[in-house]
Amino acid sequence: LDGRPAIESLRETLSKTLQKDSRVAELLKNALLIGLRPRGSKDDAFLVRQVRGAGSDGSLLIGDDSISDETECRFMVRDDVAAREDLEDTIKRYSLEKMFKGT
């Protein structure tokens, strides 16, 4: 990330976050996600993947997705409150769409 091994960037992020918010730091340690999008994209959305581990070379293991130099990466966490709110919003949108479509 920015020319450094990903694990080094993660350690720096964790250290800074631990000083500010121990709850988020704990989520970073136990429920780490990484957001991916093409560098320079005008879209605010990231493709979010779970970090499964670290390689011996300092890389992060995220499954099938490969990260190129043209990929913007952002460490992310998701707690139970945010997940619940997102689910409720999705259900509300679905209900509204269903009402207007008449099905």
Buried (B, 14 or more C-beta within 10 A) or exposed (E): BEEEBBBEBBEEBBEEBBEEEEEBBBBBEEBBBBBBBEEEEEEEEBEBBEBEEBEEEBBBEBEEEEBEEEBBBEBBBBEEEEEEEEEEEEEEEEEEEEEEEEE
